[in-house]
Amino acid sequence: MSKSSTPKPSNTLLLSRQLQELTKRPVEGFSAGLVDDSNLYEWEVIIIGPADTIYEGGIFKARLTFPEDFPLNPPKMRFITPMWHPNIYPDGSVCISILHPPGDDQYGYEDSGERWLPVHTVESILLSVISLLSSDRPETGSPANVDAAVEIRDDLVGYKKKVRRLVRRSAEEAYD
């Protein structure tokens, strides 16, 4: 293994501590663990659809993939469970400000303070995603999934029906 690809002990220590903390003190709404015990950089996440939302009752699987320079740069998050949301790309990748690289937004949509900061944790990321799913009227200004954004604008009832179908399927598949 080359020197540049050797994980930094401080990164693995930080990730290990966050995993231990979430195991000792679980946070309502999600669970997280390693995909493979030998790799601290790949986590499997289960998010429970927030109560009193169209996602209630859903059980959504996702992956968090951490870069070797974490926490200087954010992890990537991708839902494995099919999702229908304007801030989730069709491939499941999550598009929220705190997962965008630090610094100024070249397009001017976000302040640098809204983007990734090294103080963010797995918990703060997942709470942000739960908050995203909890919104009655998701942000459609610069969507990751244009079709979902158009459907919210043009056919909110149809959008909600499609989400509820995915929620039912996610719950069924979680128990298969």
C-alpha positions as CSV (number, residue, x, y, z in Angstrom):
1,M,0.0,0.0,0.0
2,S,1.4,3.4,-0.9
3,K,2.0,6.0,1.7
4,S,-0.7,8.3,0.3
5,S,-3.4,5.6,0.5
6,T,-2.6,4.6,4.1
7,P,-5.4,5.8,6.4
8,K,-4.4,8.3,9.0
9,P,-4.7,7.0,12.5
10,S,-6.6,10.1,13.6
11,N,-9.3,9.5,11.0
12,T,-9.8,5.9,12.0
13,L,-9.8,6.9,15.7
14,L,-12.4,9.6,15.1
15,L,-14.6,7.2,13.1
16,S,-14.2,4.5,15.6
17,R,-15.2,6.9,18.4
18,Q,-18.3,8.0,16.6
19,L,-19.3,4.4,15.9
20,Q,-18.8,3.5,19.6
21,E,-20.8,6.5,20.7
22,L,-23.7,5.6,18.4
23,T,-23.6,2.0,19.6
24,K,-23.6,3.1,23.3
25,R,-26.1,5.9,22.9
26,P,-28.4,5.1,19.9
27,V,-30.2,8.1,18.5
28,E,-33.9,7.7,17.7
29,G,-34.6,7.5,14.0
30,F,-31.5,5.7,12.7
31,S,-28.9,3.0,13.3
32,A,-25.4,2.8,11.9
33,G,-22.7,0.2,11.7
34,L,-19.8,-1.0,9.5
35,V,-20.5,-2.8,6.2
36,D,-17.3,-4.8,6.9
37,D,-15.6,-4.8,10.3
38,S,-12.2,-4.4,8.7
39,N,-13.2,-1.1,7.0
40,L,-14.1,2.0,9.1
41,Y,-14.6,4.1,5.9
42,E,-17.8,2.3,4.7
43,W,-20.9,2.4,7.0
44,E,-24.4,0.9,6.5
45,V,-27.2,3.1,7.8
46,I,-30.8,2.3,8.5
47,I,-33.1,5.4,8.6
48,I,-36.6,5.0,10.0
49,G,-39.2,7.2,8.2
50,P,-40.0,10.1,10.5
51,A,-43.3,10.0,12.3
52,D,-46.1,12.3,10.9
53,T,-44.5,12.5,7.5
54,I,-45.1,10.8,4.2
55,Y,-42.0,8.7,4.9
56,E,-43.5,7.3,8.2
57,G,-43.2,3.5,8.4
58,G,-40.4,3.3,5.9
59,I,-37.1,1.5,6.6
60,F,-34.5,3.0,4.4
61,K,-31.0,1.5,3.9
62,A,-28.1,3.8,2.9
63,R,-24.3,3.8,2.8
64,L,-21.9,6.4,4.1
65,T,-18.5,6.3,2.4
66,F,-15.9,8.4,4.2
67,P,-12.9,9.9,2.3
68,E,-9.4,9.2,3.7
69,D,-9.1,12.9,4.6
70,F,-12.2,12.8,6.8
71,P,-13.1,15.0,8.7
72,L,-11.5,17.7,6.4
73,N,-13.9,16.6,3.7
74,P,-17.4,15.1,4.0
75,P,-18.5,11.5,3.4
76,K,-20.8,10.6,0.5
77,M,-24.2,9.2,1.3
78,R,-26.3,7.1,-1.0
79,F,-29.6,5.4,-0.4
80,I,-29.7,1.7,-1.3
81,T,-33.5,1.7,-0.9
82,P,-35.2,3.4,-3.8
83,M,-36.2,7.0,-2.9
84,W,-38.3,9.7,-4.5
85,H,-37.3,13.1,-3.3
86,P,-36.0,16.3,-5.0
87,N,-32.8,16.3,-2.9
88,I,-31.9,12.7,-3.6
89,Y,-30.5,11.8,-7.0
90,P,-32.1,9.0,-9.0
91,D,-29.0,6.8,-8.1
92,G,-29.8,7.4,-4.4
93,S,-27.0,10.0,-3.7
94,V,-28.0,12.5,-1.1
95,C,-27.7,16.2,-2.0
96,I,-27.7,18.3,1.2
97,S,-25.5,21.3,2.0
98,I,-23.5,19.7,4.9
99,L,-22.4,16.9,2.5
100,H,-21.0,19.5,0.0
101,P,-17.2,20.1,0.2
102,P,-16.1,23.0,2.5
103,G,-15.7,26.5,1.1
104,D,-17.6,28.8,-1.1
105,D,-20.3,27.4,-3.4
106,Q,-19.3,28.2,-7.0
107,Y,-23.0,28.6,-8.0
108,G,-23.9,30.9,-5.1
109,Y,-26.7,28.8,-3.6
110,E,-25.1,28.1,-0.2
111,D,-23.1,30.1,2.3
112,S,-19.8,28.4,3.3
113,G,-21.2,28.0,6.8
114,E,-24.0,25.7,5.4
115,R,-21.5,23.4,3.8
116,W,-19.3,20.7,5.3
117,L,-17.4,21.6,8.5
118,P,-15.1,19.2,10.3
119,V,-17.2,19.5,13.4
120,H,-20.0,17.5,11.7
121,T,-20.5,14.0,12.8
122,V,-22.3,10.9,11.5
123,E,-25.1,11.9,13.9
124,S,-25.4,15.4,12.6
125,I,-25.4,14.1,9.0
126,L,-28.2,11.6,9.7
127,L,-30.2,14.1,11.7
128,S,-30.0,16.4,8.7
129,V,-31.2,13.7,6.3
130,I,-34.1,12.9,8.7
131,S,-34.9,16.6,8.7
132,L,-34.9,16.6,4.9
133,L,-37.4,13.7,4.9
134,S,-39.5,15.5,7.5
135,S,-40.2,18.6,5.3
136,D,-43.8,18.9,4.2
137,R,-42.7,20.8,1.1
138,P,-39.1,19.9,0.1
139,E,-36.8,22.5,-1.5
140,T,-37.2,22.3,-5.3
141,G,-35.0,25.3,-6.2
142,S,-31.9,23.4,-7.4
143,P,-33.1,19.8,-7.4
144,A,-30.9,16.7,-7.6
145,N,-34.0,14.8,-8.9
146,V,-35.7,17.2,-11.4
147,D,-38.6,14.8,-12.0
148,A,-39.5,14.6,-8.3
149,A,-39.2,18.5,-8.0
150,V,-41.5,18.9,-11.1
151,E,-44.0,16.4,-9.6
152,I,-44.1,18.3,-6.3
153,R,-44.8,21.5,-8.1
154,D,-47.4,20.1,-10.6
155,D,-48.9,17.2,-8.8
156,L,-48.3,17.1,-5.1
157,V,-50.9,14.4,-4.5
158,G,-49.2,12.2,-7.1
159,Y,-45.8,12.8,-5.5
160,K,-47.1,11.8,-2.1
161,K,-48.7,8.6,-3.5
162,K,-45.4,7.6,-5.2
163,V,-43.5,8.2,-1.9
164,R,-46.1,6.2,0.1
165,R,-45.7,3.3,-2.4
166,L,-41.9,3.3,-1.9
167,V,-42.4,3.5,1.9
168,R,-44.6,0.4,1.9
169,R,-42.1,-1.4,-0.3
170,S,-39.2,-0.4,1.9
171,A,-41.0,-1.8,5.0
172,E,-41.8,-5.1,3.2
173,E,-38.3,-5.5,1.9
174,A,-36.7,-4.8,5.3
175,Y,-38.4,-7.9,6.6
176,D,-37.7,-10.2,3.7
